[in-house]
Amino acid sequence: MVTDFEELVALCDEELRHREYESKYYVRITEQWDCLRKWLNEKNISEFNQEIGNCYCDEMFGTHLMPRRSPAKFREKLRAVPAIIIRFISMQRKQNRKASRQLRKTETVL
């Protein structure tokens, strides 16, 4: 499973490019990833998961949940981290499905 922060960012970056997001938006999102990268380095963290992402958002933004009425710039900054969390969860589910299929194959053979 991909838990390395740089690999997750690379996957998210690829998705942004594939979806052809506006260049200004792309720059703002990647700047937030850079801020997260700096925070992780300061904390000496290289593996990434939902708990770490939520902790970063709580520390930097005061919440990891999207407030109902918040300025657009704030929402944009906060969305950058969940994008990586969602990619992490997606990779985790994919890995779990693969493991389940392998387990079923093994049980069938036995």
Salt bridges, closest charged atoms under 4 A:
GLU6 OE2 - ARG37 NE 2.67
ASP13 OD2 - ARG17 NE 2.78
GLU15 OE2 - ARG19 NH2 3.08
GLU15 OE1 - ARG87 NH2 2.43
ASP34 OD1 - ARG37 NH1 2.43
ASP58 OD1 - HIS64 ND1 2.83
GLU59 OE1 - LYS43 NZ 3.61
GLU76 OE2 - ARG28 NE 2.39
